[in-house]
């Protein structure tokens, strides 16, 4: 039997939503089940980082990491520069004349009358007719440019995902910091709150929040809601709330260990106030642990937006997001225009892959394990 | 021991109560007057809608003080009254009778599939840790984790369903669990056919999670003294792996398999919509589209309660499986 490499006594894994979850060894498993639930805390050691030589990781980025960085730069660039990129308007539909010119209309006879049938969606780049002229990446089910929709979709998807993680980061982070620093009753209450939020399946919680926050009363129908109540912002709140307990527990665990250290005692001896100690002494040390799961969090949030779109509570059309492009036109996958689904699906997949990979690299670099001990 | 069980059950009830409180507050989250959203045109006096608005308001108890509403809601939930749809007057429990077994079976199949694939893969990669085969399996698992389940479901429906025409891409036939809930009759052949793609879709992400987890636990176990002992006795590698190493390595897997039910519930809801299975996901989407907020509230409550229940059971299961935990807890 080959000698297995060293590993620390705890193991982590990413659960289906991609959150990383620390699982304690059997002897401590009772802890994990004391409705602490699963210890989602502190230590986050990706399996990849365990085997790989940490030194190699520390000094040089591999090819994979560079590919991931380039991809992410591309996506972020696309999202930011969307209005000045030559892709056109994502909400503009193609006119009937244009479709006719491109030869996508056939005249059929039905019930003794001649009817013109136009296929606006089948104009994918890989269509049977060798790619009809028209949009670069084909058209969607409503004859809108896929290229434009994907670029603007990147904008929406990344905005929602980053915003949601930011909400989780700020609120979960501060609550975790407070819980870990003060301990006692405050800790019990906050940890209990995190546990209750975690006891509702993540997607279901987000779905519940979006569906009850989003509806407009009849008075407001037809009027655009203010920006802070647009469907993108509602999604940010909902996914952000789901992220709060996860980030909260990680921050709390890291804070617990750091606030025991001598320099905190020293600061206190010098008469520093709690708020100052928390922000100036503890926070900078806790930050790496928080930041290292931020990238993973964004990946999870992108997928969550997609899943919510499928359930009908994603970003409201006509604004495109990667998720709602798929959700809106998924029927076309089976009826001759698979490119409408395959294109955004590829973008989501490669982006999530890149973010997961970079998340692991960042964790290995910061060596979050130190913070956990 | 008895005290332990009592405290467990108390905790279970406490969490259920908090979850019910959460769903109670949901309908009050609706900006403005919830009745406005449920019955949009109630402003026209004397219309059917105006009458229904009154009915909705009475039914939600919105005309009573907040505390009364809350107590009444908890009482209703405790007695199994989950409200009813406006318009049809159909009780939500009726919807549940047809929807719940579909989702439960889907999750069960996915879990079984995931473990069937993940355990051998985990054992194999731990045994061959560091080799090319191990790295290949791990890289695949990493890729699988980046594949959103709705994308995978759509792709499988496209390739296996539409292109190869091997399996149906939508529709559901009742299985063994449905007759227990409703009067649908079992139709096992088509049932299995209709469930293969959804269950596999749901399982793929879990396979990667479970495999990676078992692998790292197994690698640790293989370094223990009792494994060296077993080897020095001349036992075969196979026997050591499956008989000696797997069991102590699998307790973490059990925890995570239980906790992952939350992910599984979320995944099932999405996948049902993609494959047109009439489960909880379909029911939720329907309730959303019809603005049946009472129904939606109850469906969410049931799914959350299901997750809490599974965690409670897994917790209880531990105590049975691992005597060390039993002793430690009692102390």
Contacts between the chains, C-beta under 8 A, distances in Angstrom:
chain1	res1	chain2	res2	distance
A	1	B	127	6.7
A	1	B	222	7.0
A	1	B	231	7.1
A	1	B	237	5.8
A	1	B	240	7.8
A	2	B	127	7.7
A	2	B	128	6.9
A	2	B	129	6.5
A	2	B	130	6.6
A	2	B	131	7.3
A	4	B	126	6.9
A	4	B	129	4.9
A	4	B	130	7.8
A	4	B	219	4.1
A	4	B	220	7.9
A	4	B	222	5.2
A	4	B	223	6.1
A	5	B	129	6.4
A	5	B	130	6.4
A	5	B	219	7.1
A	7	B	216	6.1
A	7	B	219	5.7
A	7	B	220	5.6
A	9	B	220	7.3
A	11	B	213	6.4
A	11	B	216	4.4
A	11	B	217	5.7
A	11	B	220	7.4
A	11	B	252	6.5
A	13	B	209	5.4
A	13	B	212	5.5
A	13	B	213	4.2
A	13	B	216	7.8
A	13	B	256	6.5
A	14	B	145	6.1
A	14	B	209	6.3
A	14	B	212	7.9
A	15	B	209	5.9
A	15	B	256	7.1
A	15	B	259	7.0
A	15	B	260	5.6
A	15	B	262	8.0
A	15	B	263	5.5
A	16	B	149	7.8
A	16	B	205	4.7
A	16	B	206	6.1
A	16	B	209	6.2
A	16	B	260	6.0
A	16	B	263	3.2
A	16	B	264	7.1
A	16	B	266	7.7
A	16	B	267	6.3
A	17	B	263	5.5
A	17	B	266	7.2
A	18	B	145	6.7
A	21	B	256	7.0
A	21	B	259	7.3
A	23	B	213	7.0
A	23	B	252	4.5
A	23	B	255	6.0
A	23	B	256	6.0
A	24	B	252	7.8
A	25	B	220	8.0
A	25	B	252	7.4
A	26	B	248	6.9
A	26	B	251	4.5
A	26	B	252	7.0
A	26	B	322	6.4
A	26	B	324	7.0
A	26	B	325	7.7
A	27	B	324	6.6
A	27	B	328	7.9
A	29	B	251	6.0
A	29	B	252	7.4
A	29	B	255	6.4
A	29	B	318	6.5
A	29	B	322	7.0
A	29	B	325	5.8
A	30	B	318	7.8
A	30	B	325	4.8
A	30	B	328	5.1
A	30	B	329	5.4
A	32	B	255	5.8
A	33	B	255	7.1
A	33	B	314	7.7
A	33	B	315	4.5
A	33	B	318	6.1
A	33	B	325	7.9
A	35	B	11	5.6
A	35	B	15	7.2
A	37	B	259	6.9
A	37	B	311	6.9
A	38	B	255	6.8
A	38	B	256	7.4
A	38	B	259	4.6
A	47	B	138	7.3
A	47	B	212	5.1
A	47	B	215	7.2
A	47	B	216	5.5
A	48	B	138	7.6
A	48	B	142	7.5
A	50	B	216	6.8
A	51	B	129	7.6
A	51	B	130	6.9
A	195	B	15	7.8
A	196	B	15	6.7
A	196	B	18	4.7
A	196	B	19	7.1
A	196	B	22	7.3
A	199	B	15	5.4
A	199	B	18	7.8
A	199	B	19	6.4
A	199	B	304	6.9
A	199	B	307	6.5
A	199	B	308	5.4
A	199	B	311	7.3
A	200	B	19	6.4
A	200	B	22	7.0
A	200	B	262	7.9
A	200	B	300	8.0
A	200	B	304	4.4
A	200	B	307	6.9
A	201	B	261	8.0
A	201	B	262	4.0
A	201	B	263	7.2
A	201	B	265	4.3
A	201	B	266	4.8
A	201	B	303	6.2
A	201	B	304	6.8
A	201	B	307	5.2
A	202	B	262	6.5
A	202	B	263	7.3
A	202	B	266	5.9
A	203	B	265	7.7
A	203	B	266	3.0
A	203	B	267	7.6
A	203	B	269	6.6
A	203	B	270	7.0
A	204	B	265	6.4
A	204	B	266	5.9
A	204	B	269	7.0
A	204	B	300	5.9
A	204	B	303	5.1
A	204	B	304	6.4
A	205	B	304	8.0
A	207	B	269	7.7
A	207	B	284	7.0
A	207	B	300	7.4
A	208	B	23	7.5
A	208	B	26	5.7
A	208	B	296	7.9
A	208	B	300	4.8
A	209	B	29	7.5
A	211	B	288	5.5
A	211	B	296	6.3
A	212	B	26	4.7
A	212	B	27	6.7
A	212	B	29	4.3
A	212	B	30	5.5
A	212	B	293	7.2
A	212	B	296	8.0
A	213	B	29	5.8
A	213	B	30	7.6
A	213	B	31	7.1
A	215	B	30	5.9
A	215	B	31	7.6
A	215	B	37	4.4
A	215	B	291	7.2
A	216	B	31	7.9
A	216	B	37	7.4
A	217	B	31	7.2
A	217	B	32	4.2
A	217	B	33	6.4
A	217	B	36	3.9
A	217	B	37	5.5
A	217	B	40	7.8
A	218	B	36	5.6
A	218	B	37	7.7
A	218	B	40	4.0
A	218	B	41	6.5
A	218	B	42	7.8
A	218	B	43	7.2
A	219	B	32	7.6
A	219	B	36	7.1
A	220	B	32	7.8
A	221	B	40	7.3
A	229	B	31	7.5
A	299	B	146	7.5
A	303	B	148	4.4
A	306	B	148	5.6
A	306	B	150	6.0
A	306	B	151	7.5
A	307	B	148	7.0
A	307	B	149	7.6
A	307	B	150	5.8
A	307	B	266	7.2
A	307	B	270	4.8
A	310	B	150	5.0
A	310	B	270	5.3
A	310	B	273	5.6
A	310	B	274	6.6
A	311	B	269	6.9
A	311	B	270	6.4
A	311	B	273	6.3
A	311	B	281	7.1
A	311	B	284	6.8
A	311	B	285	5.8
A	311	B	288	7.5
A	312	B	285	5.4
A	312	B	288	5.6
A	312	B	289	6.7
A	313	B	288	6.7
A	326	B	150	7.2
A	326	B	151	7.3
A	326	B	154	7.1
A	330	B	154	5.9
A	330	B	274	7.3
A	333	B	154	5.6
A	333	B	157	7.0
A	333	B	158	4.9
A	333	B	162	7.4
A	334	B	157	6.8
A	334	B	158	6.4
A	334	B	161	7.3
A	334	B	162	4.5
A	334	B	169	6.5
A	338	B	158	6.0
A	341	B	154	5.7
A	341	B	158	7.7
A	345	B	151	4.4
A	345	B	154	7.0
A	345	B	155	7.2
A	348	B	148	6.0
A	348	B	151	6.4
A	349	B	146	5.9
A	349	B	147	6.0
A	349	B	148	7.5
A	349	B	151	6.5
A	352	B	146	4.3
A	352	B	147	7.9
A	352	B	148	7.0
A	353	B	142	7.7
A	353	B	143	6.7
A	353	B	146	3.9
A	356	B	142	7.1
A	356	B	145	6.4
A	356	B	146	5.5
A	357	B	142	7.7
